[in-house]
Amino acid sequence: MGLDTSTLRQLVELDPRDPLGRFALGKRLYDEAREGAADPERLLHEAAGHLRAGSALAPEHVATYHILGQVLMLLEQDDEARDVLERGCRRAAAAPPGAGNDLLPALQQLLSEL
C-alpha cells in the first residue's frame, strides 16, 4: 500500500530536494488524474512540476522520465515530451541492470506514439 497524496505532499514540503519524494508525489498525482479525478488537468500540471524537479535533482532516475513523458503527452506538450523521452532512452540505455534499463522499450514505445 502506497502513501496517500496528503502524506506525500507533507514529505515534499519537509524535503523539497528529495528526488524520490518528488517522483512519488508526481506519480501519485498522475495516477489520480487517470483515475477520474475532478480536475485532471490541474493534477497533471502539478505532477509535471514535481517530476521536472525530481528529474533535475536525480537525472539518473529513469522512471521519472517515463512518467513525466506520459504526463506531458496527456498535456499535449509534445516537444517537451519528446525531449524528456529521448533523454530517458539515453539514460536507460546506459543504466546498469536493475537501474532503469528495463524501461528502455517502454520509453521507445512512447516516443513512437508522438
C-alpha positions as a Markdown table, in Angstrom:
| # | Residue | x | y | z |
|---|---|---|---|---|
| 1 | Met | 0.0 | 0.0 | 0.0 |
| 2 | Gly | 1.5 | 3.4 | -1.1 |
| 3 | Leu | 1.3 | 6.7 | 0.8 |
| 4 | Asp | -1.7 | 8.9 | 0.2 |
| 5 | Thr | -1.4 | 12.2 | -1.6 |
| 6 | Ser | -1.6 | 14.3 | 1.5 |
| 7 | Thr | 1.3 | 12.4 | 3.2 |
| 8 | Leu | 3.4 | 12.7 | 0.0 |
| 9 | Arg | 2.7 | 16.4 | -0.1 |
| 10 | Gln | 3.9 | 16.7 | 3.5 |
| 11 | Leu | 7.1 | 14.7 | 2.7 |
| 12 | Val | 7.9 | 17.0 | -0.2 |
| 13 | Glu | 7.3 | 20.1 | 2.0 |
| 14 | Leu | 9.7 | 18.7 | 4.6 |
| 15 | Asp | 12.4 | 18.0 | 2.0 |
| 16 | Pro | 11.7 | 19.6 | -1.4 |
| 17 | Arg | 15.2 | 18.4 | -2.6 |
| 18 | Asp | 14.3 | 14.7 | -2.2 |
| 19 | Pro | 14.0 | 13.4 | -5.8 |
| 20 | Leu | 12.2 | 10.2 | -4.8 |
| 21 | Gly | 9.7 | 12.2 | -2.8 |
| 22 | Arg | 9.1 | 14.4 | -5.9 |
| 23 | Phe | 8.8 | 11.3 | -8.1 |
| 24 | Ala | 6.4 | 9.6 | -5.7 |
| 25 | Leu | 4.1 | 12.7 | -5.5 |
| 26 | Gly | 4.2 | 13.3 | -9.2 |
| 27 | Lys | 3.4 | 9.6 | -9.9 |
| 28 | Arg | 0.5 | 9.7 | -7.4 |
| 29 | Leu | -0.9 | 12.8 | -9.0 |
| 30 | Tyr | -0.6 | 11.3 | -12.4 |
| 31 | Asp | -2.4 | 8.2 | -11.2 |
| 32 | Glu | -5.2 | 10.3 | -9.7 |
| 33 | Ala | -5.7 | 12.2 | -12.9 |
| 34 | Arg | -6.0 | 9.0 | -14.8 |
| 35 | Glu | -8.4 | 7.5 | -12.3 |
| 36 | Gly | -11.1 | 10.1 | -12.9 |
| 37 | Ala | -10.3 | 13.0 | -10.5 |
| 38 | Ala | -12.5 | 16.1 | -10.7 |
| 39 | Asp | -9.7 | 18.3 | -12.2 |
| 40 | Pro | -7.3 | 16.0 | -14.0 |
| 41 | Glu | -5.5 | 18.8 | -16.0 |
| 42 | Arg | -4.6 | 20.6 | -12.7 |
| 43 | Leu | -3.3 | 17.4 | -11.3 |
| 44 | Leu | -1.2 | 16.7 | -14.4 |
| 45 | His | 0.3 | 20.2 | -14.3 |
| 46 | Glu | 1.2 | 19.8 | -10.7 |
| 47 | Ala | 2.6 | 16.3 | -11.4 |
| 48 | Ala | 4.7 | 17.7 | -14.2 |
| 49 | Gly | 6.2 | 20.3 | -11.9 |
| 50 | His | 7.2 | 17.7 | -9.3 |
| 51 | Leu | 8.6 | 15.3 | -11.9 |
| 52 | Arg | 10.6 | 18.0 | -13.6 |
| 53 | Ala | 12.1 | 18.9 | -10.2 |
| 54 | Gly | 12.8 | 15.2 | -9.4 |
| 55 | Ser | 14.5 | 14.8 | -12.8 |
| 56 | Ala | 16.7 | 17.8 | -12.2 |
| 57 | Leu | 17.7 | 16.5 | -8.8 |
| 58 | Ala | 18.3 | 12.9 | -9.9 |
| 59 | Pro | 18.8 | 12.8 | -13.7 |
| 60 | Glu | 19.8 | 9.1 | -13.4 |
| 61 | His | 16.3 | 8.1 | -12.2 |
| 62 | Val | 14.9 | 6.6 | -15.4 |
| 63 | Ala | 11.4 | 6.1 | -14.0 |
| 64 | Thr | 11.0 | 9.8 | -13.7 |
| 65 | Tyr | 11.5 | 10.3 | -17.4 |
| 66 | His | 8.9 | 7.5 | -18.1 |
| 67 | Ile | 6.2 | 9.1 | -16.0 |
| 68 | Leu | 7.0 | 12.7 | -16.9 |
| 69 | Gly | 6.9 | 11.8 | -20.6 |
| 70 | Gln | 3.4 | 10.3 | -20.2 |
| 71 | Val | 2.2 | 13.3 | -18.2 |
| 72 | Leu | 3.5 | 15.7 | -20.9 |
| 73 | Met | 1.8 | 13.7 | -23.6 |
| 74 | Leu | -1.5 | 13.9 | -21.8 |
| 75 | Leu | -1.0 | 17.7 | -21.6 |
| 76 | Glu | -0.2 | 17.7 | -25.3 |
| 77 | Gln | 3.2 | 19.2 | -24.7 |
| 78 | Asp | 4.7 | 17.0 | -27.4 |
| 79 | Asp | 8.0 | 18.9 | -27.9 |
| 80 | Glu | 8.9 | 18.7 | -24.2 |
| 81 | Ala | 7.6 | 15.1 | -24.0 |
| 82 | Arg | 9.9 | 14.1 | -27.0 |
| 83 | Asp | 12.9 | 15.7 | -25.3 |
| 84 | Val | 12.2 | 14.0 | -22.0 |
| 85 | Leu | 11.6 | 10.6 | -23.6 |
| 86 | Glu | 14.8 | 10.9 | -25.7 |
| 87 | Arg | 16.8 | 11.8 | -22.6 |
| 88 | Gly | 15.2 | 8.9 | -20.7 |
| 89 | Cys | 16.1 | 6.5 | -23.6 |
| 90 | Arg | 19.7 | 7.6 | -23.4 |
| 91 | Arg | 19.7 | 7.2 | -19.6 |
| 92 | Ala | 18.0 | 3.8 | -19.8 |
| 93 | Ala | 20.4 | 2.5 | -22.4 |
| 94 | Ala | 23.4 | 3.5 | -20.3 |
| 95 | Ala | 21.9 | 2.2 | -17.0 |
| 96 | Pro | 23.2 | -1.0 | -15.4 |
| 97 | Pro | 20.8 | -3.9 | -14.9 |
| 98 | Gly | 18.2 | -3.1 | -12.3 |
| 99 | Ala | 18.8 | 0.7 | -12.5 |
| 100 | Gly | 16.1 | 1.5 | -15.1 |
| 101 | Asn | 17.5 | -0.2 | -18.2 |
| 102 | Asp | 14.3 | -2.3 | -18.3 |
| 103 | Leu | 12.3 | 0.8 | -19.1 |
| 104 | Leu | 14.0 | 1.4 | -22.4 |
| 105 | Pro | 11.3 | -0.5 | -24.5 |
| 106 | Ala | 8.5 | 1.4 | -22.8 |
| 107 | Leu | 10.3 | 4.8 | -23.4 |
| 108 | Gln | 10.9 | 3.9 | -27.0 |
| 109 | Gln | 7.2 | 2.9 | -27.4 |
| 110 | Leu | 6.1 | 6.2 | -26.0 |
| 111 | Leu | 8.4 | 8.0 | -28.4 |
| 112 | Ser | 6.9 | 6.2 | -31.3 |
| 113 | Glu | 3.4 | 7.4 | -30.3 |
| 114 | Leu | 4.4 | 11.1 | -30.6 |
